[in-house]
Amino acid sequence: MRDISGLLPFLIPLVIVQYTLAIVALVHVIRHPNYKVGNKVLWILIVLCFGIIGPVLYFVIGKGEDE
């Protein structure tokens, strides 16, 4: 079994970025009713299920115009 402690300096910031993006995207999905593609439930599932890719997809493809 390999020692994971050598990867921790890379993994810890990656995990922090992943959770931060997910929380920011979820708050935005819940607060804003406008989406370019899909609906609220779809974007919540995408943000929660696809790690870093889900929130990035939301901000690039799904985020609608703010009112």
Summary of the structure (lengths in Angstrom):
residues: 67
radius of gyration: 14.6
end to end distance: 53.0
largest distance: 53.0
contacts: 160
relative contact order: 0.17
helix: 70%
strand: 3%
